[in-house]
């Protein structure tokens, strides 16, 4: 990659920059070390945290919940040590002095340093309001609300004026004050980072109560990456190579420029998928004809989109994301190998309404996303039922069954028994996600999509 950061001082390999004075290549690790040294020299206490990808290995433990994870998209959390003067204990402690849910002083910054994920359909970083302090009840109320637009791959590409955004140097600065943010930027650039490599994750101060006491709000930060390249996925998840630092002024400072509530990109283009309604109906008819000897029922996706920032005012956001539209079907069972469901719909990526979309099969008891089919995999799947229709390649049809050998010639995914899987009598459902309409940079509007459908067949 040719970074904008290097245009004025020469080109170096990914993760390296050239020193303008000596023309020597400066490795990313050296720049990170220089940043730490400069921050400490400028009066910051610098503590190291961790960037943790959640493995979800614990989802099969008794009583566990995976919070209906997206199987296509590993999640990472910032694990931070407490502030130097913090007395109140953070929740979600990891046993090593760090926590996934943390407090933040107005004069602090959290800085993530490393490389962006390798080839993938989508990635993003976003801080969240985890919980607010309820003085009347004397406890924290969960909110799980994103605090603004996502710092996603499209935003990074726009800010860098380059589509080369995978596996390249990155600095993400999380702060609640523009003066703090500016000082951290200056320290990063003095350490060898170019301004094009530095991106911001801002917390709007007027929406939250900052501090490190007991009776303040708590925060978390979530990173997502979707559909990683198969060969790079496991190595990246095992070692993402990220350095996470908490910067706390040794002498607390009075901040002067709190970040305002951000403007959000509008959603929707006015153009939808209605022109494919006849084709989708024809696909459903073809599926019903293929399984005509079975009793069937149909369920459409019910879309959900807690409005970013607005949902904080109403009290709960359910881990919203401005980039994502999410929906589910009613619950059902696959009791044995003879029962099946067929998921049909429009491929929202193929119509340009999403950067990527998927459906997932969820086990209700553990709130666990078991398996997913994404919009790249959907291509051509409807041909098993509607081979000659001119719009067939913008549709999809996937069989969901216990045993895919009973459904030759179809695109099929298996729901295993046990865990990870679903027992014979366990309720399951299908969930749907549509990420980042390219024309708007935000989640698509549900009224501009044709609803995905699930047809369940039970032999009589």
N, C-alpha and C positions, 0 to 999 in steps of 0.2 A: 504493500500500500504506500502511496505517496501522500503523506499527511500534509494538510495545510500548515501544520505546525512547523514543518521542515522546509517550506518553500523558500524562506529567507536565509536558511543556514545550511542547506544541503540535505540530501536524502539518506536515511539510515534504515536498517532492517526494522520490522515490526517490533515495537517495544523498546526502540532505541531512538535517541536524538543525537544530533551533532552539536558539540560545544562551539558556539559562534567564534570564540577567540582562538581555540586550538584546532578546530575542525576534527576533533576526535569523537568517536561514537560513544555516547553515554548510555549505558544500559538502564532499563526501567528501574531495576533494583537500586541502582546508585542514585537515581533521582528521588526515589522514595526515601532513602536514607538521608539525602541532603535536605529534603523537606522536613523530616523529623528534627534534624539538627537545627535548622533555621527556626522552626516553630518554638523549640525549647529556648533558643537564644532570644526570641522575642517575648518571652514571658509566659508561654503556655506549658502546662503540664500535659504531656502526650502519653496516652495509655492505649495499648493495643487490644482490640476486640477480635471477633471472628466473623467470617462470612460463611454461614452454615446452610448448605443444601439439606433439606429435609428428606431423609431416606424413606420414611413411612414404614420402616420395618416393624414398628410397634403397633401398627394398625390391627394386627391379629391378636393383640393382648386382650384379656378379658376386660370389658368395659371401655375399650379404646374407641376413639372417634377420629376419623381422618378429615372431618369437616367437608366432605364431598369434594375431595381434591380433583384436579384436572389431570388425568393420567398422561396427557400429552405435554404437560408443562410443569417441570420441577420448580419448586418454590425454594427461595433462599431467604433467610432472616439475618438481620444484623444482631449479633450477640455482643453487648457492650458491658464493660466494667462500670461501676458507679462513679459519679463525679468525686473528686478528691475530698470535698467537704460534705458528702451526702451521708446522712444518717438513716433515712428511711430505706427499708429493704425493697428491692425490685422483685416483682413476681416473675414467673417463668425462669427462675434461676437454673443455670446449667451445671451447678456443682463445682465450677472452677472460678467463681467470682464474676462471671458474666451472666447476662440475662437477655432474653429476646424481647422483653417489655421493659422500658426504661424511662427515666425522667431526664429532663434537659433544662439547664439554666439558659436564660436569654442570651448570655454572652458566649455560649459554647458553640462548637461546630463538630460535626461528625464527617469524616472524610474517607471515602472508599477509593482505593488506588489499585490498579491492575490493568488487565485487558478485558475488553468486551467478550461475550461468549463467541464460540466459533459459529460456523454456518448454521443458521436457524431461521425459522419463519418470523419470529417475533421475540423481542426481549424488552424488559423495562425495569425501572427502579422507582419506588415511591414510598415516602414516609406516610404513616397513618396515625391518627388519633386512636389509641387503643382503648382508653377509658377516661371518663371524666369523674371528678370528685363530686359526690352528692353530699353536701354538708348536712342536709336534713336527715339523711339515713346514716351518715357516717361511714360511707363505703364508696368504692369505685363502681360506676355503671359502665358496662361495656358499650362501645360505640363502633369500633372497627371501621372508621371512616377515612378514606383517602383525603389528603389535605391539598389536593389540586390536581392539575393534569399530570399524566405520567411522563417521565423521562424515558421515552421508548426509542427503538431503533430509528423510526422515521424522524423524530425530533432531533436526534443526534446527527442523522444524515443532513437535515436541513441546516443545523447550526454549523456543521463542518463544510457544507456545500460539496458533499461527496457521498456516493453510495457505498463506499468502502468502509463499513462499520463493524465488521466481524473480526475478532481477534486482534484488535488494535488498542493502543494505550487509552486509558480512561481515568479521569478523576471526577468523582461525584461529591459535591459539597452540600451537606444538609445543615441548614441554619435557620434561625428565626429573625435575623437582623442583617440588613444590607451592609452595614459597616463591618460586621464580623465576616460576612461573606467576602467583601472586598479585600480585607486583610489576608484571608486565607488564599484568595486568588493570587495576591502579590507574592506570598510565600511559595506557592506552587510554581509560579513563573520564575522566581529567583532560583528555584531548585532545578529548573530545566524543563518544566512542563510548558507546552505552548498553550495559549489561550483557547485554541480550537479543541484541545483535549480536555478542557475543564468544563463541567456541566453542573447545573444547580438543581437541587431538590429543596424547595422553599416551604417553610412552615409559616402560614399566615398568623401572626402573633395575636391578632384581635379575636381569633376563633378559639384560642386555647389559653390555659393557665400554665405558664412555665415555672420551673423551679425544681429543687431537689428535696423539698420537704414532703411530709406524708400527704398533705391535703392539696395536691396538685394533680394535673392531668398526666397520663402516661402515654408513651409513644412506642411505635415499632416501625420497622422499615422492611419492605418486602421486595424482592427481586423475582422476576419471572422470566423463563425462557421456554419457547415452544418449538417442538419438532426439530430438535438438534440433529445434525448429521449423525447417522447411525454409528460411524466409525469414531466420531469425536465425542459422542455423548458420555460414555462411561468415564473416559479419562478426564473430561471437563468436570463432571459431577464429583469425581473422587478428589480432584485437586484443581479448583478454579483459579488458584494463584492470585487471590485477592488479599490486600492488606487493608484492615479497617482500623481507623484511629479516632480516638476521642480527644479533642483539643479543649482544654479548660484553662482559662487565664488563671495564673497563680494568684493574682490579686483580682477578685471579681470586679468587672467593669460595668459602668452604666451605659447601656446601649441607647442609640439615638435614632435608629432608622429601621423600625420593625417592618418586616415584609407585609405588604397589603394583601387583601383577599384577591386572588388572581382572576383574570378573565378566563373563561372556558370557551374552547372552540365550539361553534354550533354544530348540532348533529342533523343529518339528513340532507339530501340533495334534491328532493322532489321527484326523483326517478326511482321506480321500484321494480319488482319482478312480476308484475301482473301479467305481462306478455307470456309467461310460462305457466299460467294457471291451467290452461287446457292440457298442456303436456303433463303436468303433475297429476291431474285427474286421470289421464290415460294410463300413467304409470301405476297409480293405485288400482285401477280396474284390472290391469294386467296381473298385478300381484294377487289380487283376489281370485282371478280366474285360475292362476297357477295352484292356489291352495283352496279351490272351490269346495272341496269335500269337508272343510273344517268350519266350525263356528268361529266367527271373528268379531273383534271389536276394534275401534279406532280411537286414538287420542292424539290431539294436536299439542304442540309445545305451548306452554304458557310462559311468555317472556317476562323477565323481571329486570328492572334497571333502577336501583336506588340512585337518585340524582346526586352527583358529587357535590360536596359542601352543603347543599340543601338538606341532605339526609342527616347531617350532624345536628341541625336545628331540631329535627323531629326525634332525635335520640338514638337511632340505630341505623347503621349503614350496611351491615352484613358483608364487610370486606369488599365494598364496591370498587370499581375501577372504571375510569372514564373511557377507557379503550374497549370495554367488553360488554356485550349484551349476553345475558344468561337466561336460560329457561329450562323447565322440566316438564315431564309428563306425569300423569297419575301413576301410582305404584301398581305392579302386577307381579305374577309369579310364573316361573318356568318349572313346573312340578317334576317333569321327567323329560326323557329324550324325544318324546313325540311332540311336545309343545314348542312353539317358536314364536318369534316376533320378527317383523320386517320393518326396518326404519327406512322411510322414503322422504325425499325432499329435494329442494334446489341446492345445488352446490354454490353457496354464497360467495366463495372466492372466484368461481368461474364467471359469475355475473358482475364482478367488480364491487360487490357490496361489502366485502370483508377482505382483509389481508390474509387471514386464515380463519377457518371455521372447523368445528368438529362436533361429534356426538360421543357421549360416554355412557357406559352402563354402570350404574351405581348400586351397591349393596346397601340397603337401608339400615340394617342393624348396626353396622360399623360406620355408617356415613362414609363409605369408601368408594372412590372411583376405581373400578376394576380394569377397564380397558377402554380404549378410544379409537375412533376412526376419524382421521382428519381430511380436510378438503383435497389434499394431494392424493390420498388413497382412494377418495370417492370417484375419481375420474374413470369412466367406462363401466362402473358397477351396475348402472341401470340397464345396460344392454342385455343382461340375462333375461329381462322381462319385456323390454320395449326396443328391440334391436333396430327397427326401421324408422323410428320417429326422428325427424330432423333436429329436434332439441334434446335428444337423449343424452348428449355429452355435457349438458348443463344440469342434469339431474343425477341422483344417486339412489341406490337401493341396496341395503345390506341386511342379510339374514342374521338374527341373533338367536343362537340355539345352544343346546348342551353338547351336540355332536354334529359337527359340520360335515362329516362324511355322509350324512343322510341327505345333504343338500348339494349334490354335485352341480357344477356349472354356475353356481351363484357366488357372489362375494359374501363371505360368512365369517362371523367371529363367534368363538365359543365362550360360554360362561361356565367355568369349572365349579364343581362342588367344593365345599370346605372354604378355607381362607388362605390366600386371597381368592374369593369366589363367593358363591351364594349357596346355602344349603337348600335341600329340596323344597322346603316350605317357606323359604325366606323371601320377603318382598324385595323386588328390585324396581328400578325406574330407568328412564333414559333422560339424560341432561344434554343441553345444547349450548354451545358458545359460538359467538361471532365476534371477531376481534378487528377493530381498527379499519373502518372504511377508508380506502386510500384518498378519496376525494375530499374528505373532511378532517381526517386525523383524529376522529373520535369513533365511538361505537355506532353502528348503524341503528336506525330507528326501526322498531318492530313493525310499524305499519308500512314500511317500505320493503319488507321481506315477505315471501310466501312461507307460511308456517310449515315446519317439518312435521311429519306424522309418524306414528307408530301403529302398526297393525299387528294385533296378537291373534294367533290361531291356535285353537284347542280342538283336537280330533274328537269327533262324537262317537 
